[in-house]
């Protein structure tokens, strides 16, 4: 197999796993569960000394290529193993490539931290460990980036494109949706952004995501 992807679905490893599944790639999924210490094992640390999942290993004829960081992994998989044919998730034009890059960086810096707070304190943590006030504050901060995304998607629709970078689902949508899915626990918040909510539902209805759907989702 050309690719090995280390991680578990209920983590940021979902991103490269989703990309590889969308592309129909024959890849090896190496179950690496950080919760039981797999990511601190010597063999894994040899791949990523930071001890974080995911890691993508691309077994190429000229030698292995190792990629860390979830967004970098997803972008790498789509760009190196997809066809820029205007039909797949791979960016097909410089504009699509730019959109994929900027929105992937954007969602990481502007959304992910607060989205994770919402997920943890609304849903994932045991009820006695949750701190609703932290989720409340995170939701308030999320209004700013959600307005940005709502405006962008509305503008895209006005030009006849239903997705972030094009008239089709691309890795740009995948990367942003992989973070926004954590915010769905904030139902009242998401209801204020109907274009974004409809777009997110469509992304998460895709067969590739459903095939990988984390147990917590």
C-alpha positions as CSV (number, residue, x, y, z in Angstrom):
1,X,0.0,0.0,0.0
2,X,1.2,3.4,-0.8
3,X,0.0,5.1,2.3
4,X,0.0,4.3,6.0
5,X,-2.2,6.6,8.2
6,X,-1.6,6.4,12.0
7,X,-4.3,7.4,14.4
8,X,-7.9,6.7,15.3
9,X,-11.1,8.0,13.8
10,X,-12.3,9.8,16.9
11,X,-9.4,12.3,16.7
12,X,-7.8,14.7,14.2
13,X,-6.7,11.7,12.3
14,X,-10.2,11.7,10.8
15,X,-8.9,14.4,8.4
16,X,-6.4,12.3,6.4
17,X,-8.5,9.2,6.8
18,X,-11.5,11.1,5.3
19,X,-9.3,12.4,2.4
20,X,-8.0,9.0,1.6
21,X,-11.4,7.5,1.7
22,X,-12.9,10.2,-0.5
23,X,-10.2,9.5,-3.1
24,X,-10.8,5.7,-2.9
25,X,-7.2,5.0,-2.0
26,X,-5.9,1.7,-0.9
27,X,-4.3,2.6,2.3
28,X,-3.2,1.1,5.6
29,X,-4.9,2.4,8.7
30,X,-2.6,1.8,11.6
31,X,-4.7,2.1,14.7
32,X,-2.8,4.3,17.1
33,X,-4.8,5.3,20.2
34,X,-3.2,8.2,22.1
35,X,-5.5,7.5,25.0
36,X,-3.7,4.2,25.8
37,X,-0.2,5.6,25.1
38,X,0.3,4.3,21.6
39,X,1.6,7.7,20.5
40,X,4.3,7.6,23.1
41,X,5.7,4.2,22.0
42,X,9.3,4.3,20.6
43,X,8.3,3.1,17.2
44,X,5.7,5.9,16.9
45,X,8.0,8.6,18.3
46,X,10.5,7.6,15.6
47,X,7.9,8.9,13.1
48,X,6.7,11.9,15.1
49,X,8.9,12.9,18.0
50,X,6.0,15.2,19.2
51,X,4.0,12.1,20.1
52,X,0.8,13.3,18.3
53,X,-1.5,11.7,15.8
54,X,-2.0,11.6,13.0
55,X,1.0,10.7,10.9
56,X,0.9,9.9,7.3
57,X,3.7,7.8,5.8
58,X,3.8,7.8,2.0
59,X,5.8,4.8,0.8
60,X,7.2,6.2,-2.5
61,X,9.7,4.6,-4.9
62,X,12.3,7.3,-4.1
63,X,11.8,6.8,-0.3
64,X,9.3,7.4,2.5
65,X,7.7,10.8,3.0
66,X,6.5,11.4,6.6
67,X,3.9,14.1,7.3
68,X,2.7,15.3,10.7
69,X,-0.1,17.7,11.6
70,X,-3.7,16.8,10.7
71,X,-4.4,19.6,8.2
72,X,-1.0,19.1,6.5
73,X,-1.8,15.3,6.3
74,X,-5.2,15.9,4.7
75,X,-3.8,18.4,2.2
76,X,-0.8,16.2,1.3
77,X,-3.0,13.2,0.7
78,X,-5.4,15.2,-1.6
79,X,-2.6,16.9,-3.5
80,X,-0.2,14.0,-4.0
81,X,-2.7,11.1,-4.4
82,X,-5.7,12.8,-6.1
83,X,-6.2,13.9,-9.6
84,X,-6.6,17.6,-10.3
85,X,-9.4,16.9,-12.7
86,X,-12.1,19.2,-11.4
87,X,-14.1,16.2,-10.1
88,X,-12.2,14.9,-7.1
89,X,-11.4,16.6,-3.8
90,X,-8.0,17.6,-5.1
91,X,-7.7,21.4,-6.0
92,X,-7.7,21.7,-9.8
93,X,-6.8,25.4,-10.2
94,X,-4.6,27.9,-8.3
95,X,-7.7,29.5,-6.9
96,X,-9.0,26.2,-5.5
97,X,-5.5,25.5,-4.1
98,X,-5.4,28.9,-2.4
99,X,-8.8,28.4,-0.9
100,X,-7.9,25.0,0.4
101,X,-4.7,26.4,2.0
102,X,-6.2,29.5,3.5
103,X,-9.4,28.0,4.9
104,X,-7.5,25.1,6.4
105,X,-5.1,27.5,8.2
106,X,-8.1,29.7,9.1
107,X,-10.2,27.0,10.7
108,X,-7.2,25.8,12.7
109,X,-6.3,29.3,14.1
110,X,-9.8,30.9,14.3
111,X,-12.1,28.0,15.2
112,X,-10.5,24.8,16.5
113,X,-9.7,25.8,20.0
114,X,-13.1,27.1,20.9
115,X,-14.8,24.3,18.9
116,X,-13.0,21.8,21.0
117,X,-14.1,23.5,24.2
118,X,-17.7,23.2,23.0
119,X,-17.3,19.6,22.2
120,X,-15.6,18.7,25.5
121,X,-17.9,20.7,27.8
122,X,-21.2,20.1,26.0
123,X,-20.8,16.5,25.0
124,X,-17.6,14.4,25.3
125,X,-16.6,14.8,28.9
126,X,-18.4,13.1,31.8
127,X,-21.2,15.4,33.1
128,X,-19.5,15.9,36.4
129,X,-16.3,17.1,34.7
130,X,-18.0,19.6,32.3
131,X,-17.7,23.3,32.9
132,X,-20.6,24.9,31.0
133,X,-19.3,28.4,31.5
134,X,-16.2,27.5,29.4
135,X,-18.5,26.3,26.6
136,X,-20.6,29.4,26.9
137,X,-17.6,31.7,26.5
138,X,-16.3,29.6,23.5
139,X,-19.6,29.9,21.8
140,X,-19.6,33.6,22.2
141,X,-16.2,33.8,20.6
142,X,-17.2,31.5,17.8
143,X,-19.8,34.1,16.5
144,X,-16.9,36.0,14.8
145,X,-15.5,33.2,12.6
146,X,-18.9,31.7,12.0
147,X,-20.0,35.0,10.5
148,X,-17.0,35.0,8.2
149,X,-17.7,31.5,7.0
150,X,-21.4,32.2,6.6
151,X,-20.7,35.3,4.4
152,X,-18.2,33.4,2.3
153,X,-20.6,30.5,1.7
154,X,-23.4,32.8,0.9
155,X,-21.2,34.6,-1.6
156,X,-20.2,31.3,-3.1
157,X,-23.8,30.3,-3.5
158,X,-24.5,33.6,-5.2
159,X,-21.9,32.8,-7.8
160,X,-23.3,29.3,-8.3
161,X,-20.8,27.4,-6.1
162,X,-22.2,25.4,-3.2
163,X,-18.9,24.7,-1.5
164,X,-15.9,26.6,0.0
165,X,-13.5,26.5,-3.0
166,X,-15.6,25.4,-6.0
167,X,-18.9,24.0,-7.2
168,X,-18.0,20.6,-5.8
169,X,-16.8,19.2,-2.4
170,X,-13.0,19.6,-2.1
171,X,-10.4,19.1,0.6
172,X,-11.1,22.7,1.6
173,X,-14.6,21.6,2.7
174,X,-13.2,18.5,4.3
175,X,-10.8,20.4,6.5
176,X,-13.2,23.0,7.6
177,X,-16.0,20.5,8.2
178,X,-13.7,18.3,10.3
179,X,-13.5,21.1,12.8
180,X,-17.0,22.5,12.5
181,X,-18.5,19.1,13.3
182,X,-17.3,19.7,16.9
183,X,-19.6,22.7,17.2
184,X,-22.8,20.9,16.4
185,X,-23.3,20.3,20.1
186,X,-24.1,24.1,20.3
187,X,-27.4,23.8,18.5
188,X,-28.6,27.3,19.2
189,X,-25.4,28.8,18.0
190,X,-25.4,26.8,14.7
191,X,-29.0,27.8,14.1
192,X,-28.0,31.4,13.7
193,X,-25.9,30.4,10.7
194,X,-28.2,28.5,8.4
195,X,-26.1,28.6,5.3
196,X,-23.2,27.1,7.2
197,X,-25.4,24.6,9.0
198,X,-26.8,23.3,5.6
199,X,-23.4,23.1,4.1
200,X,-22.0,21.2,7.1
201,X,-24.9,18.7,7.1
202,X,-24.2,18.1,3.4
203,X,-20.5,17.5,4.1
204,X,-21.2,15.0,6.9
205,X,-23.8,13.2,4.8
206,X,-21.1,12.1,2.3
207,X,-20.5,8.4,2.1
208,X,-16.8,8.7,2.9
209,X,-17.5,10.5,6.2
210,X,-20.3,8.1,7.1
211,X,-17.9,5.2,6.5
212,X,-15.5,6.7,9.0
213,X,-17.9,8.2,11.4
214,X,-16.3,8.3,14.9
215,X,-18.2,6.4,17.6
216,X,-18.6,9.6,19.6
217,X,-20.3,11.4,16.6
